[in-house]
């Protein structure tokens, strides 16, 4: 099962390449995907997630995960996942 992952903005700088193609033997959720990529790319962890808070807008095939099943959204073969950093100011 192949998933394409793309990082935008500051996340791209933390990840190295702006796009990855990963293969999985079985289905994987967004939550599991985040866990896997932050273990492989520790520089992303501070920019992407802290505890249960996700610091990015996450799109699966162009749809924001809140209109799908949130972090429990299951990915399937050929899906495209995009991580866009969320910037807060005050």
C-alpha positions as CSV (number, residue, x, y, z in Angstrom):
1,X,0.0,0.0,0.0
2,X,1.6,3.3,-1.1
3,X,1.0,6.6,0.5
4,X,2.4,9.9,-0.8
5,X,3.1,12.5,2.0
6,X,3.9,16.1,1.2
7,X,5.2,18.8,3.7
8,X,4.5,22.5,3.1
9,X,6.4,25.6,4.5
10,X,8.3,25.2,7.8
11,X,7.4,21.5,7.9
12,X,9.3,21.0,4.6
13,X,12.4,22.4,6.2
14,X,12.1,20.1,9.2
15,X,11.4,17.0,7.1
16,X,14.1,17.4,4.5
17,X,12.4,16.3,1.3
18,X,9.1,18.0,0.5
19,X,7.5,14.7,-0.6
20,X,7.8,11.1,0.6
21,X,6.4,7.9,-0.8
22,X,5.9,5.3,1.9
23,X,4.8,1.7,1.6
24,X,2.8,-0.1,4.3
25,X,1.8,-3.7,4.5
26,X,-1.6,-2.9,5.9
27,X,-3.9,0.1,6.3
28,X,-2.8,2.9,8.6
29,X,-4.6,5.8,10.3
30,X,-3.4,9.4,10.2
31,X,-2.5,9.1,13.9
32,X,-0.3,6.0,13.2
33,X,1.2,7.8,10.2
34,X,2.2,10.8,12.4
35,X,3.7,8.4,14.9
36,X,5.7,6.6,12.3
37,X,7.1,9.7,10.5
38,X,8.0,11.6,13.7
39,X,10.0,8.5,14.9
40,X,11.8,8.4,11.5
41,X,12.2,12.2,11.4
42,X,12.5,13.5,14.9
43,X,13.0,17.1,13.7
44,X,9.3,17.1,12.7
45,X,8.0,16.2,16.1
46,X,8.3,19.7,17.7
47,X,6.8,21.3,14.5
48,X,4.0,18.7,14.0
49,X,2.7,17.3,17.3
50,X,2.8,17.8,21.0
51,X,1.0,15.3,23.2
52,X,-2.4,15.0,21.4
53,X,-2.3,18.5,19.8
54,X,-1.5,18.6,16.1
55,X,0.1,21.8,14.8
56,X,-0.8,21.2,11.2
57,X,-3.7,21.3,8.8
58,X,-3.8,17.8,7.4
59,X,-5.4,17.0,4.1
60,X,-6.1,13.6,2.6
61,X,-6.8,13.7,-1.1
62,X,-7.6,17.4,-0.8
63,X,-10.0,17.0,2.2
64,X,-9.2,18.3,5.7
65,X,-9.3,15.4,8.1
66,X,-12.0,17.1,10.3
67,X,-14.5,16.3,7.6
68,X,-13.3,12.8,7.4
69,X,-12.6,10.9,10.7
70,X,-10.0,13.1,12.2
71,X,-6.8,11.5,13.4
72,X,-8.6,8.1,13.1
73,X,-9.0,8.6,9.3
74,X,-7.8,5.4,7.6
75,X,-5.6,5.7,4.6
76,X,-5.7,3.5,1.6
77,X,-3.5,2.7,-1.3
78,X,-2.7,5.7,-3.5
79,X,-3.8,8.3,-0.9
80,X,-2.1,11.7,-0.9
81,X,-1.5,13.3,2.6
82,X,-0.4,16.9,2.9
83,X,0.8,18.6,6.1
84,X,0.5,22.4,6.2
85,X,1.9,24.2,9.3
86,X,-0.6,26.3,11.3
87,X,0.8,29.6,12.4
88,X,-0.6,31.4,15.5
89,X,0.0,34.9,16.4
90,X,-1.2,37.4,18.8
